Amino acid sequence: MVGRFETRDVALAAFLVSLGIGAWLHWSITDPSFDQTEAQSEWDHVLAFSALVLGLTVGAAALGRTLSQTVAVRRLALTLLATGVLAAVTNVVEDGFSVEAAFLAFVLLTGIQLVALVALAVALGISVRGPRRLLALAPPGERDGGDRLCACRGADPPSHLVLGCGLPTGDSSG
């Protein structure tokens, strides 16, 4: 059991990666504008995006808990679950009820998720042995799909904002 892939491990990893790639492909194919649109505030879009955020974090937490039962992995999984639920609710408040100030909370929560996903990958890389260690790359890999989705929704991806590469530079020569 230590060195072998189990069906549920591979299924969870495939779920995460396909969810991230699916989100990226959807927005790449539909080619939305970078301006906020009326459709972005429609309830079906709001709830679908919130479900995606929640699905990505729940899937990453489930994969982490499946691969390892260490204290670090349990705490990181709990962090992912809590921030995923809060981010999904914050997205509903922001886009569904048009409370623009909630976007900053969403960015903060997504930044915490990004750090937790990277920490989860490191914790799994340390605690999991054998070929199952490769599955530790799935949680941070799906984050890229989520970042692409946020970028296509008309905003800098939250991880870019948190890391500082999406902030204005002061250059107004535009």
C-alpha positions in Angstrom: 0.0 0.0 0.0 2.9 2.4 0.6 4.4 2.3 -2.9 1.4 1.5 -5.1 -1.1 3.7 -6.7 -4.7 3.1 -5.5 -7.7 3.7 -7.7 -9.1 6.4 -5.4 -5.8 8.2 -5.3 -5.5 8.4 -9.0 -9.2 9.2 -9.3 -8.9 12.2 -7.0 -5.8 13.5 -8.7 -7.5 13.1 -12.1 -10.5 14.9 -10.7 -8.4 17.9 -9.6 -6.4 18.1 -12.8 -9.4 17.8 -15.0 -11.3 20.4 -13.0 -8.5 22.9 -13.4 -7.9 22.1 -17.1 -11.7 22.1 -17.8 -12.0 25.6 -16.3 -9.1 26.9 -18.3 -10.3 25.3 -21.5 -13.9 26.6 -21.0 -12.7 30.2 -20.6 -10.1 29.8 -23.4 -12.7 28.6 -25.9 -15.4 31.1 -24.9 -12.8 34.0 -25.0 -14.6 36.4 -22.6 -13.7 40.0 -22.4 -11.6 41.4 -19.6 -14.4 43.9 -18.7 -16.9 42.9 -16.1 -20.0 41.8 -17.9 -23.7 41.5 -16.9 -23.4 37.7 -17.4 -20.8 37.5 -14.7 -23.4 38.6 -12.1 -26.0 36.2 -13.3 -26.8 33.6 -10.6 -26.0 30.6 -12.7 -22.5 31.9 -13.4 -22.0 33.0 -9.8 -23.0 29.6 -8.4 -21.0 27.7 -11.0 -17.8 29.6 -10.2 -18.4 29.2 -6.5 -18.9 25.5 -7.0 -15.7 25.4 -9.0 -13.8 27.1 -6.2 -15.3 24.8 -3.6 -14.7 21.7 -5.8 -11.0 22.5 -6.2 -10.4 23.0 -2.5 -12.4 20.0 -1.4 -10.7 17.8 -4.0 -7.3 18.9 -2.9 -8.1 18.4 0.8 -9.5 14.9 0.0 -6.5 13.9 -2.0 -4.2 15.1 0.8 -6.1 13.2 3.5 -6.2 10.1 1.3 -2.4 10.1 0.7 -1.2 11.0 4.2 -2.6 11.1 7.7 0.2 13.3 9.2 -0.7 16.3 11.4 0.6 18.8 8.8 -1.5 17.3 6.0 -4.6 17.3 8.3 -4.2 20.9 9.2 -3.5 22.0 5.6 -6.6 20.0 4.5 -8.7 21.8 7.1 -7.3 25.2 6.0 -8.2 24.4 2.4 -11.7 23.3 3.3 -12.3 26.5 5.5 -10.9 28.9 2.9 -12.7 27.1 0.1 -16.1 27.5 1.8 -15.4 31.1 2.7 -14.2 32.0 -0.8 -17.3 30.4 -2.4 -19.6 32.4 -0.1 -17.5 35.5 -0.6 -17.9 35.1 -4.4 -21.6 34.8 -4.0 -21.7 38.0 -2.0 -19.3 39.8 -4.4 -20.8 38.8 -7.8 -24.3 37.7 -6.8 -25.1 40.6 -4.6 -22.7 43.1 -6.3 -20.7 43.9 -3.1 -17.4 45.0 -4.7 -15.6 45.3 -1.4 -15.9 41.5 -1.0 -13.4 41.1 -3.8 -10.5 41.9 -1.5 -11.6 39.2 0.9 -11.9 36.8 -2.0 -8.3 37.6 -3.0 -7.0 37.2 0.5 -8.8 33.8 0.8 -7.5 32.7 -2.6 -3.9 33.7 -1.5 -4.3 31.6 1.6 -5.4 28.7 -0.6 -2.4 29.1 -2.8 0.0 29.0 0.1 -1.9 26.0 1.6 -1.8 24.1 -1.8 2.0 24.6 -2.1 2.5 23.6 1.5 0.3 20.6 1.0 2.4 19.5 -2.0 5.6 19.9 0.1 4.0 18.0 3.1 2.9 15.2 0.8 6.2 15.1 -1.0 7.9 14.6 2.4 5.4 12.1 4.0 4.4 10.0 1.0 6.9 7.4 -0.3 7.2 5.7 -3.6 5.5 6.5 -6.9 2.4 7.9 -5.0 4.6 10.9 -4.3 3.9 12.1 -7.8 0.3 12.6 -6.9 1.4 15.4 -4.6 1.8 17.6 -7.7 -2.0 17.5 -8.5 -3.2 20.1 -5.9 -0.8 23.0 -7.0 -1.3 21.9 -10.6 -5.0 22.5 -10.5 -4.4 26.0 -9.1 -3.1 27.1 -12.5 -6.5 26.3 -14.0 -8.2 28.4 -11.3 -5.8 31.3 -12.0 -6.5 31.1 -15.7 -10.2 31.2 -14.9 -9.9 34.3 -12.7 -7.8 36.0 -15.3 -10.5 35.4 -17.9 -13.2 36.6 -15.6 -11.7 40.1 -16.0 -9.3 40.3 -13.0 -5.8 39.5 -12.2 -5.6 36.0 -10.8 -5.7 36.2 -7.0 -2.4 34.4 -6.7 -0.8 37.1 -8.9 -2.3 39.8 -6.7 -1.1 38.1 -3.6 2.4 37.6 -5.0 2.5 41.2 -6.2 2.8 40.6 -10.0 -0.7 41.8 -10.7 -0.5 45.1 -8.9 -0.3 48.4 -10.8 3.2 49.6 -11.5 2.5 53.3 -11.7 3.3 53.4 -15.4 0.5 55.4 -17.0 1.9 55.5 -20.5 -0.7 52.8 -21.5 
